[in-house]
Amino acid sequence: SLSAGLDLPGRFLFATLTLMTLIAILVFIEEAVYIYRKIPSSKRSIIIWINAAAPVISTTSCIGMWVPRSTMFTDFTAGIFFAIVIHKFLMMMIKECGGQKVLLRRFENSHFTITTGPCCCCCLCLPRVPITRQTVFWLKLGTFQFAVFRPVLVFLSIVLWTNGNYVLYNLSPKGPALWISCFIGALTLFALWAVGIMFRKVRILLKCKNIIPKFALYQFIVILNHLQTTIINIFATQKIIPCAPPLSSTARGSYIAQQLLIMEMFLITVISRVVYRRKYHDLEPPECMAEEPGDKKQTP
């Protein structure tokens, strides 16, 4: 077994990381109970989904660490879950503004700035887009397509893998892994772009609801779960990470990525509990904000 092949420091490391995963799950369960009791039902499920991202990634990484053969399935599970969380984060920003109708009234005659990352941060010549029901729909579609197509592509990858046609680290143009990875990467960029456009517009309005720390935590999960893991896997395939018998370079790179993710997601789970647990006051309705100057003039 795996534990029998570990030395004493290795067993201590595995035990510590497993304990961190269990603590992260317990912290999330306690936070979910709090959210269910204290948060209005319209926001409850969305906030629970977002808070679950870090514990789920930590759990899948822990399973992949103990059962190396399950790494492909655990990575795909974490990827599917986070694809849904990206859409939920966009919907949370809309809900925090009071819903789509209130959002359109608040930003009437205003515009979205689409020159933002990760797609068009350098395209300064792009025009600003008016905020209408249609443009908000396109932003929601930008994240929803990722939540739909990511599971479909993952299912296709698993089918090809069971048939022996899909090799995760084989990125030759003749293999399907490269093309599926590129397509998933393009869908990911469009989804993150939609969230970035919405965040850039509402960040000042929702500053009282700590939207900036919440967005920072979400960005950290994106970077650590996707970019960090990809870089480590590239280093492993290029043999920059040396093999350590009985582990090959790719297996060792996978272990390093999983162990880092467990520690990082544990920290994000604890910080998320602090950020999301605070009580925030609801925003003033747009009508009240518009009437305030007139009311002050009539006050003797």
C-alpha positions as CSV (number, residue, x, y, z in Angstrom):
1,S,0.0,0.0,0.0
2,L,1.0,3.6,-0.3
3,S,1.3,4.2,3.5
4,A,3.6,1.2,3.8
5,G,6.0,2.7,1.2
6,L,6.3,6.0,3.1
7,D,9.1,6.8,5.6
8,L,8.3,8.5,8.9
9,P,8.5,12.1,7.6
10,G,6.3,11.1,4.7
11,R,3.7,9.6,6.9
12,F,3.7,12.7,9.1
13,L,3.2,14.9,6.1
14,F,0.4,12.8,4.7
15,A,-1.3,12.7,8.2
16,T,-0.9,16.5,8.6
17,L,-2.4,17.2,5.1
18,T,-5.3,14.8,5.7
19,L,-6.0,16.5,9.0
20,M,-6.0,19.9,7.3
21,T,-8.5,18.6,4.8
22,L,-10.8,17.3,7.5
23,I,-10.6,20.6,9.4
24,A,-11.4,22.5,6.2
25,I,-14.5,20.3,5.7
26,L,-15.6,20.8,9.3
27,V,-15.1,24.6,8.9
28,F,-17.2,24.6,5.8
29,I,-20.0,22.6,7.3
30,E,-20.1,25.0,10.3
31,E,-20.1,27.9,7.9
32,A,-22.9,26.3,5.7
33,V,-25.1,25.9,8.8
34,Y,-24.5,29.6,9.7
35,I,-25.3,30.7,6.2
36,Y,-28.5,28.6,6.1
37,R,-29.7,30.2,9.3
38,K,-28.7,33.8,8.9
39,I,-28.6,34.5,5.1
40,P,-31.8,35.3,3.1
41,S,-33.0,32.3,1.0
42,S,-32.4,34.2,-2.3
43,K,-28.6,34.3,-1.6
44,R,-28.2,31.2,0.5
45,S,-27.4,28.5,-2.0
46,I,-25.1,30.8,-4.1
47,I,-22.9,31.7,-1.1
48,I,-22.7,28.1,0.1
49,W,-21.6,27.0,-3.4
50,I,-18.9,29.6,-3.5
51,N,-17.7,28.8,0.0
52,A,-17.6,25.1,-1.0
53,A,-15.0,25.6,-3.7
54,A,-11.9,25.5,-1.5
55,P,-13.0,22.5,0.7
56,V,-14.0,20.5,-2.4
57,I,-10.6,21.1,-4.2
58,S,-8.8,20.3,-0.9
59,T,-10.8,17.0,-0.6
60,T,-10.2,15.9,-4.2
61,S,-6.5,16.7,-3.8
62,C,-6.3,14.7,-0.6
63,I,-8.0,11.7,-2.4
64,G,-5.6,12.0,-5.3
65,M,-2.7,12.1,-2.9
66,W,-3.7,8.9,-1.2
67,V,-4.9,7.1,-4.3
68,P,-2.6,8.2,-7.2
69,R,-4.6,6.3,-9.8
70,S,-7.6,8.5,-9.1
71,T,-5.7,11.7,-9.9
72,M,-7.4,12.2,-13.3
73,F,-10.9,11.7,-11.9
74,T,-10.2,14.0,-8.8
75,D,-8.8,16.8,-11.0
76,F,-11.8,16.6,-13.4
77,T,-14.2,16.6,-10.4
78,A,-12.6,19.8,-9.0
79,G,-12.6,21.4,-12.4
80,I,-16.3,20.7,-13.0
81,F,-17.2,22.0,-9.6
82,F,-15.2,25.2,-10.0
83,A,-16.7,25.8,-13.4
84,I,-20.1,26.0,-11.6
85,V,-18.6,28.3,-8.9
86,I,-17.5,30.8,-11.5
87,H,-21.1,31.2,-12.7
88,K,-22.3,31.3,-9.1
89,F,-19.9,34.2,-8.3
90,L,-21.2,36.3,-11.2
91,M,-24.8,35.6,-10.0
92,M,-23.8,36.5,-6.4
93,M,-22.6,40.0,-7.6
94,I,-25.9,40.5,-9.4
95,K,-27.9,39.4,-6.3
96,E,-25.8,41.6,-4.0
97,C,-26.9,44.6,-6.1
98,G,-30.5,43.7,-5.5
99,G,-31.1,41.5,-8.5
100,Q,-31.0,42.0,-12.2
101,K,-33.9,44.5,-12.4
102,V,-32.4,46.7,-9.6
103,L,-29.0,46.4,-11.2
104,L,-30.3,47.8,-14.5
105,R,-32.0,50.7,-12.6
106,R,-28.9,51.5,-10.6
107,F,-26.7,51.6,-13.7
108,E,-29.2,53.1,-16.1
109,N,-27.4,55.1,-18.8
110,S,-24.1,53.6,-17.7
111,H,-21.6,51.4,-19.5
112,F,-19.6,48.2,-19.1
113,T,-15.8,48.5,-19.6
114,I,-14.8,45.4,-21.6
115,T,-11.1,46.3,-21.8
116,T,-10.4,44.0,-18.8
117,G,-8.5,40.8,-18.2
118,P,-7.9,38.1,-19.0
119,C,-9.0,38.5,-22.7
120,C,-9.0,42.2,-23.6
121,C,-6.9,44.1,-21.1
122,C,-4.6,45.4,-23.8
123,C,-7.3,46.3,-26.4
124,L,-7.8,49.9,-25.2
125,C,-9.6,50.7,-28.5
126,L,-12.6,48.6,-27.7
127,P,-15.8,50.7,-27.1
128,R,-17.7,50.7,-23.8
129,V,-20.9,48.7,-23.9
130,P,-24.2,50.1,-22.5
131,I,-25.7,48.2,-19.6
132,T,-28.9,46.7,-20.8
133,R,-30.8,43.5,-20.2
134,Q,-29.2,42.0,-23.3
135,T,-25.6,42.8,-22.2
136,V,-26.2,41.4,-18.7
137,F,-27.6,38.2,-20.4
138,W,-24.4,37.9,-22.5
139,L,-22.3,38.1,-19.3
140,K,-24.4,35.4,-17.6
141,L,-24.1,33.3,-20.8
142,G,-20.3,33.8,-20.7
143,T,-20.1,32.0,-17.4
144,F,-23.0,29.6,-17.9
145,Q,-21.4,28.1,-21.1
146,F,-18.4,27.1,-19.1
147,A,-20.5,25.4,-16.4
148,V,-22.2,23.4,-19.2
149,F,-19.4,22.7,-21.7
150,R,-16.7,21.9,-19.1
151,P,-18.5,18.7,-17.8
152,V,-19.2,17.7,-21.4
153,L,-15.6,17.9,-22.4
154,V,-14.5,16.2,-19.1
155,F,-16.9,13.3,-19.9
156,L,-15.5,13.1,-23.4
157,S,-11.9,13.0,-22.0
158,I,-12.8,10.2,-19.6
159,V,-14.4,8.2,-22.5
160,L,-11.3,8.6,-24.6
161,W,-9.1,7.8,-21.6
162,T,-10.9,4.5,-20.9
163,N,-10.4,3.6,-24.6
164,G,-6.7,4.4,-24.4
165,N,-6.8,7.4,-26.8
166,Y,-6.5,10.2,-24.2
167,V,-3.1,10.6,-22.4
168,L,-3.1,13.5,-20.0
169,Y,0.5,14.5,-20.4
170,N,0.7,13.8,-24.1
171,L,0.4,17.2,-25.7
172,S,1.3,16.3,-29.3
173,P,-0.9,17.8,-32.1
174,K,-2.0,14.3,-33.1
175,G,-3.5,13.5,-29.7
176,P,-6.9,14.7,-28.4
177,A,-5.4,16.0,-25.0
178,L,-3.9,19.1,-26.6
179,W,-7.1,20.1,-28.4
180,I,-9.4,19.4,-25.5
181,S,-7.1,21.4,-23.2
182,C,-7.0,24.4,-25.6
183,F,-10.8,24.4,-26.0
184,I,-11.3,24.3,-22.2
185,G,-8.7,27.1,-21.8
186,A,-10.6,29.3,-24.3
187,L,-13.9,28.6,-22.5
188,T,-12.2,29.4,-19.1
189,L,-10.9,32.8,-20.4
190,F,-14.3,33.8,-21.6
191,A,-15.9,32.9,-18.3
192,L,-13.3,34.8,-16.3
193,W,-13.6,37.8,-18.7
194,A,-17.4,38.0,-18.0
195,V,-16.8,37.9,-14.2
196,G,-14.1,40.6,-14.6
197,I,-16.3,42.9,-16.6
198,M,-19.1,42.7,-14.0
199,F,-16.7,43.1,-11.0
200,R,-15.1,46.2,-12.5
201,K,-18.6,47.8,-12.6
202,V,-20.0,46.9,-9.2
203,R,-16.8,46.9,-7.1
204,I,-17.4,50.5,-5.8
205,L,-21.1,49.9,-5.1
206,L,-20.4,46.6,-3.3
207,K,-17.4,47.8,-1.4
208,C,-19.5,47.9,1.7
209,K,-20.1,44.2,1.3
210,N,-16.4,43.3,1.0
211,I,-16.7,42.3,-2.6
212,I,-13.0,43.1,-3.2
213,P,-11.7,40.5,-0.6
214,K,-14.3,38.0,-1.9
215,F,-13.1,38.6,-5.5
216,A,-9.5,38.2,-4.3
217,L,-10.2,34.8,-2.7
218,Y,-12.0,33.7,-5.9
219,Q,-9.0,34.9,-8.0
220,F,-6.6,33.0,-5.7
221,I,-8.5,29.8,-6.2
222,V,-8.4,30.3,-10.0
223,I,-4.7,30.9,-10.1
224,L,-3.7,28.1,-7.7
225,N,-6.1,25.5,-9.1
226,H,-5.4,26.2,-12.7
227,L,-2.2,28.2,-13.3
228,Q,-0.1,26.7,-10.5
229,T,-1.1,23.1,-11.3
230,T,-0.5,23.6,-15.0
231,I,3.0,25.1,-14.4
232,I,4.0,22.2,-12.1
233,N,2.7,19.6,-14.7
234,I,4.7,21.3,-17.4
235,F,7.9,21.2,-15.2
236,A,7.2,17.5,-14.5
237,T,6.7,16.6,-18.2
238,Q,9.9,18.4,-19.1
239,K,11.8,16.5,-16.4
240,I,12.6,19.8,-14.5
241,I,11.1,18.1,-11.5
242,P,13.4,15.1,-11.1
243,C,12.1,11.6,-10.6
244,A,12.4,10.0,-7.1
245,P,12.0,6.2,-7.4
246,P,9.4,4.7,-7.2
247,L,7.8,8.0,-8.4
248,S,8.3,9.2,-11.9
249,S,8.6,12.9,-12.7
250,T,5.0,13.3,-13.7
251,A,3.8,11.4,-10.6
252,R,6.1,13.5,-8.3
253,G,4.8,16.7,-10.0
254,S,1.2,15.6,-9.3
255,Y,2.1,14.9,-5.7
256,I,3.6,18.3,-5.2
257,A,0.6,20.1,-6.9
258,Q,-1.9,18.2,-4.7
259,Q,0.0,18.8,-1.4
260,L,0.3,22.5,-2.2
261,L,-3.4,22.8,-3.0
262,I,-4.4,21.1,0.3
263,M,-2.4,23.7,2.3
264,E,-3.6,26.6,0.2
265,M,-7.2,25.6,0.1
266,F,-7.1,25.1,3.9
267,L,-6.0,28.8,4.3
268,I,-8.6,30.0,1.8
269,T,-11.4,28.1,3.6
270,V,-10.5,29.7,7.0
271,I,-10.2,33.2,5.4
272,S,-13.5,32.8,3.5
273,R,-15.2,32.0,6.8
274,V,-14.1,35.3,8.2
275,V,-15.0,37.3,5.1
276,Y,-18.4,35.8,4.4
277,R,-19.5,35.5,8.0
278,R,-19.7,39.2,8.6
279,K,-23.2,40.8,8.7
280,Y,-23.6,43.3,5.9
281,H,-26.4,45.9,5.5
282,D,-28.5,45.8,2.4
283,L,-27.9,48.5,-0.1
284,E,-30.3,51.4,-0.4
285,P,-32.9,51.1,-3.2
286,P,-32.1,53.2,-6.3
287,E,-35.3,55.2,-5.7
288,C,-34.1,56.2,-2.2
289,M,-30.7,57.2,-3.5
290,A,-32.2,59.4,-6.2
291,E,-34.6,61.0,-3.7
292,E,-32.1,61.8,-1.0
293,P,-30.9,65.2,-2.4
294,G,-34.5,66.4,-2.8
295,D,-35.5,65.2,0.7
296,K,-32.5,67.2,2.2
297,K,-33.6,70.4,0.5
298,Q,-37.2,70.1,2.0
299,T,-35.9,69.4,5.5
300,P,-36.3,72.6,7.6
